[in-house]
Amino acid sequence: EEVPTVVPGSHLWNFSINRYLTGREFMRVQGYPYESLPGAAALTDAQCADLAGNSFSTSAICAVDISVLLSIESMKDDEMKSLKLRFVMLWHP
């Protein structure tokens, strides 16, 4: 089932249950196991919604990781050295 992007302040209506999703449900939609997060019981529903809205879904993070790994795998040695040099220059000007 598709769910629109969750951003802070989102109000997503679930037609199958005829109500808006709760902050805890936003966390689940983003792929976070709310029940197993340390300290989650102390969070309000609004805090959960904000936290979910300020995060990337786990599937989006995995897609980016796979893209980066495939790009690195296809690089030639010269390209890889150039990339490493640019990275080092970025962090140590």
PLY file of the C-alpha trace (Angstrom):
ply
format ascii 1.0
element vertex 93
property float x
property float y
property float z
element edge 92
property int vertex1
property int vertex2
end_header
0.00 0.00 0.00
1.37 3.44 -0.91
1.64 6.22 1.63
2.43 9.86 0.76
5.57 11.51 2.07
5.47 12.14 5.80
6.69 15.61 6.75
6.36 17.61 9.99
2.78 18.80 10.33
1.39 16.08 8.04
-2.22 15.00 8.43
-2.70 11.73 6.57
-6.19 10.29 6.29
-6.53 6.50 6.23
-9.66 5.66 4.24
-9.78 2.04 5.38
-10.18 3.03 9.06
-11.75 6.47 8.45
-9.40 8.55 10.57
-6.09 10.39 10.52
-2.91 8.44 11.24
-1.39 8.94 14.69
2.23 9.92 15.33
3.02 6.36 16.33
1.56 5.12 13.03
3.72 7.67 11.19
6.74 6.04 12.84
5.65 2.62 11.58
5.02 4.01 8.06
8.60 5.32 8.04
9.84 1.85 8.97
10.70 2.47 12.61
9.59 -0.19 15.10
8.02 2.20 17.58
7.43 -0.48 20.21
11.12 -1.40 20.45
12.58 2.14 20.56
14.15 2.98 23.93
12.19 5.73 25.66
9.39 5.67 23.09
6.71 5.35 25.76
7.67 8.82 27.07
7.05 10.46 23.66
3.77 12.19 22.98
1.86 11.48 19.80
2.85 14.92 18.45
6.54 14.24 19.19
6.31 10.92 17.34
4.74 12.67 14.34
7.48 15.33 14.31
10.18 12.69 14.65
8.73 10.67 11.77
8.34 13.80 9.65
11.99 14.78 10.15
13.36 11.40 9.13
13.97 9.39 5.99
12.14 6.14 5.51
14.33 3.09 5.84
13.57 2.05 2.25
14.81 5.44 0.97
18.03 5.09 2.95
18.58 1.58 1.56
17.98 2.80 -2.01
20.59 5.56 -1.61
23.08 3.13 -0.06
22.66 0.66 -2.92
23.08 3.43 -5.51
26.29 4.64 -3.88
27.70 1.12 -3.64
26.90 0.37 -7.27
28.47 3.66 -8.37
31.64 2.96 -6.41
31.80 -0.60 -7.76
31.65 0.63 -11.36
34.41 3.25 -10.92
37.87 2.77 -12.32
40.90 3.07 -10.04
41.72 6.59 -11.31
38.17 7.78 -10.65
38.25 6.26 -7.17
41.54 8.02 -6.34
40.09 11.32 -7.55
36.96 10.82 -5.45
39.03 10.02 -2.35
41.18 13.12 -2.92
38.11 15.37 -3.22
36.64 13.85 -0.05
39.86 14.44 1.90
40.05 18.04 0.62
36.47 18.59 1.73
37.20 17.59 5.31
40.76 18.94 5.57
40.96 22.24 3.63
0 1
1 2
2 3
3 4
4 5
5 6
6 7
7 8
8 9
9 10
10 11
11 12
12 13
13 14
14 15
15 16
16 17
17 18
18 19
19 20
20 21
21 22
22 23
23 24
24 25
25 26
26 27
27 28
28 29
29 30
30 31
31 32
32 33
33 34
34 35
35 36
36 37
37 38
38 39
39 40
40 41
41 42
42 43
43 44
44 45
45 46
46 47
47 48
48 49
49 50
50 51
51 52
52 53
53 54
54 55
55 56
56 57
57 58
58 59
59 60
60 61
61 62
62 63
63 64
64 65
65 66
66 67
67 68
68 69
69 70
70 71
71 72
72 73
73 74
74 75
75 76
76 77
77 78
78 79
79 80
80 81
81 82
82 83
83 84
84 85
85 86
86 87
87 88
88 89
89 90
90 91
91 92
